[in-house]
Amino acid sequence: MIRILINLYILLLIVDVILSYLPQYRHHQWAMTIKKAADFTCRPIRNVMPPDMPFDFSPLIVIMALNLFVALF
């Protein structure tokens, strides 16, 4: 059950990354909800990473950490 929830959250992170490249959907309510849910785990990582990076690697780091958690348990 927890693996299913983690996989759904990983899917949500991927959708958030895709939506970040589509600015026309940025102000839709469903897109803002997805952004809030994804920022729950990505924001602490963004705060640690240097701000002058050309790409936001925080979703990738969260996805790798979640996959590592699933693999270990």
DRENDO-1510 file (C-alpha; in Angstrom, 1 decimal, always signed):
<recs>
REC; n; res; u; v; w
REC; 1; MET; +0.0; +0.0; +0.0 .
REC; 2; ILE; +2.8; +2.4; +0.9 .
REC; 3; ARG; +4.6; +1.6; -2.4 .
REC; 4; ILE; +1.5; +2.5; -4.3 .
REC; 5; LEU; +1.3; +5.9; -2.5 .
REC; 6; ILE; +5.0; +6.5; -3.2 .
REC; 7; ASN; +4.6; +5.6; -6.8 .
REC; 8; LEU; +1.7; +8.0; -7.1 .
REC; 9; TYR; +3.7; +10.8; -5.5 .
REC; 10; ILE; +6.5; +10.1; -7.9 .
REC; 11; LEU; +4.0; +10.4; -10.7 .
REC; 12; LEU; +2.8; +13.7; -9.2 .
REC; 13; LEU; +6.4; +15.0; -9.2 .
REC; 14; ILE; +6.8; +14.1; -12.8 .
REC; 15; VAL; +3.6; +15.8; -13.7 .
REC; 16; ASP; +4.8; +18.9; -11.8 .
REC; 17; VAL; +8.1; +18.9; -13.8 .
REC; 18; ILE; +6.1; +18.6; -17.1 .
REC; 19; LEU; +3.8; +21.5; -16.0 .
REC; 20; SER; +6.8; +23.7; -15.2 .
REC; 21; TYR; +7.5; +23.7; -19.0 .
REC; 22; LEU; +4.0; +24.6; -19.9 .
REC; 23; PRO; +3.4; +28.1; -18.5 .
REC; 24; GLN; -0.1; +28.4; -19.9 .
REC; 25; TYR; -1.4; +26.0; -17.2 .
REC; 26; ARG; +0.5; +27.8; -14.3 .
REC; 27; HIS; -2.6; +29.7; -13.0 .
REC; 28; HIS; -5.1; +26.8; -13.2 .
REC; 29; GLN; -6.4; +25.6; -9.8 .
REC; 30; TRP; -5.5; +21.9; -10.5 .
REC; 31; ALA; -1.9; +22.9; -11.5 .
REC; 32; MET; -1.5; +25.0; -8.4 .
REC; 33; THR; -2.6; +22.1; -6.3 .
REC; 34; ILE; -0.1; +19.8; -7.9 .
REC; 35; LYS; +2.6; +22.4; -7.4 .
REC; 36; LYS; +1.8; +22.7; -3.7 .
REC; 37; ALA; +1.9; +18.9; -3.2 .
REC; 38; ALA; +5.2; +18.7; -5.1 .
REC; 39; ASP; +6.8; +21.6; -3.2 .
REC; 40; PHE; +6.1; +19.8; +0.1 .
REC; 41; THR; +9.2; +17.7; -0.5 .
REC; 42; CYS; +11.1; +19.7; -3.1 .
REC; 43; ARG; +11.3; +23.0; -1.3 .
REC; 44; PRO; +13.6; +21.8; +1.5 .
REC; 45; ILE; +16.0; +20.5; -1.1 .
REC; 46; ARG; +15.8; +23.7; -3.2 .
REC; 47; ASN; +16.8; +25.6; +0.0 .
REC; 48; VAL; +20.0; +23.5; +0.3 .
REC; 49; MET; +21.0; +23.6; -3.3 .
REC; 50; PRO; +22.8; +26.6; -4.8 .
REC; 51; PRO; +20.4; +29.1; -6.3 .
REC; 52; ASP; +22.4; +29.7; -9.5 .
REC; 53; MET; +21.9; +26.3; -11.0 .
REC; 54; PRO; +20.4; +26.3; -14.5 .
REC; 55; PHE; +18.0; +23.5; -13.8 .
REC; 56; ASP; +15.9; +22.5; -10.8 .
REC; 57; PHE; +17.2; +19.1; -9.8 .
REC; 58; SER; +15.2; +18.8; -6.6 .
REC; 59; PRO; +12.4; +16.6; -8.1 .
REC; 60; LEU; +15.1; +14.2; -9.4 .
REC; 61; ILE; +16.7; +14.0; -5.9 .
REC; 62; VAL; +13.3; +13.4; -4.3 .
REC; 63; ILE; +12.4; +10.7; -6.8 .
REC; 64; MET; +15.8; +9.0; -6.2 .
REC; 65; ALA; +15.4; +9.2; -2.5 .
REC; 66; LEU; +11.8; +7.7; -2.6 .
REC; 67; ASN; +13.0; +4.9; -4.9 .
REC; 68; LEU; +15.9; +4.2; -2.5 .
REC; 69; PHE; +13.4; +4.1; +0.4 .
REC; 70; VAL; +11.2; +1.6; -1.5 .
REC; 71; ALA; +14.2; -0.5; -2.4 .
REC; 72; LEU; +15.5; -0.7; +1.2 .
REC; 73; PHE; +12.1; -1.4; +2.8 .
</recs>
